[in-house]
Amino acid sequence: MDYEAELLKEARRAINEHPRLRSDIIDLYRLAMDEIEDGGSPAHEYELFVDSLNELKQGDTK
């Protein structure tokens, strides 16, 4: 799996579904990408991103 591509895809989908959270989602995406660039495991960073994204979405009432 190309985790970096999946991160971007999930971020875009989340922004489309929850536009009010755009800034927070972008911050999470950047954090995950920075960690990957610094040698972090792409699979682990993807999991952390998805978990954080789910927490954000749960707190958002449309």
C-alpha positions as CSV (number, residue, x, y, z in Angstrom):
1,M,0.0,0.0,0.0
2,D,1.2,3.5,-0.8
3,Y,0.6,5.1,2.6
4,E,1.5,8.6,1.5
5,A,-1.1,8.5,-1.3
6,E,-3.6,7.0,1.0
7,L,-3.0,9.8,3.5
8,L,-3.7,12.4,0.9
9,K,-6.8,10.6,-0.3
10,E,-8.2,10.3,3.2
11,A,-7.4,13.9,4.0
12,R,-9.2,15.1,0.9
13,R,-12.2,12.9,1.6
14,A,-12.4,14.2,5.1
15,I,-12.2,17.8,4.0
16,N,-15.0,17.2,1.6
17,E,-17.2,15.6,4.3
18,H,-16.2,18.0,7.1
19,P,-15.2,21.4,5.5
20,R,-15.2,23.1,8.9
21,L,-12.4,20.8,10.0
22,R,-10.2,21.7,7.0
23,S,-7.5,23.4,9.0
24,D,-7.3,20.6,11.6
25,I,-7.2,17.9,8.9
26,I,-4.4,19.7,7.1
27,D,-2.4,20.0,10.3
28,L,-2.8,16.2,10.9
29,Y,-1.8,15.5,7.4
30,R,1.3,17.7,7.6
31,L,2.3,16.1,10.9
32,A,2.0,12.6,9.5
33,M,4.0,13.5,6.4
34,D,6.7,15.3,8.4
35,E,7.1,12.2,10.6
36,I,7.4,10.0,7.5
37,E,10.0,12.3,6.0
38,D,11.9,12.1,9.3
39,G,12.0,8.3,9.1
40,G,8.8,7.3,10.8
41,S,7.0,4.2,9.6
42,P,4.5,5.2,6.9
43,A,2.1,2.4,8.0
44,H,2.2,3.6,11.6
45,E,1.8,7.3,10.7
46,Y,-1.2,6.3,8.5
47,E,-2.8,4.5,11.4
48,L,-2.2,7.5,13.7
49,F,-3.6,9.8,11.1
50,V,-6.8,7.8,10.6
51,D,-7.3,7.5,14.4
52,S,-6.9,11.2,14.9
53,L,-9.2,11.9,11.9
54,N,-11.9,9.7,13.3
55,E,-11.7,11.5,16.7
56,L,-12.0,14.9,14.9
57,K,-15.0,13.7,12.9
58,Q,-16.8,12.4,16.0
59,G,-16.5,15.8,17.6
60,D,-17.9,17.6,14.5
61,T,-21.7,17.9,14.4
62,K,-22.8,18.8,10.9
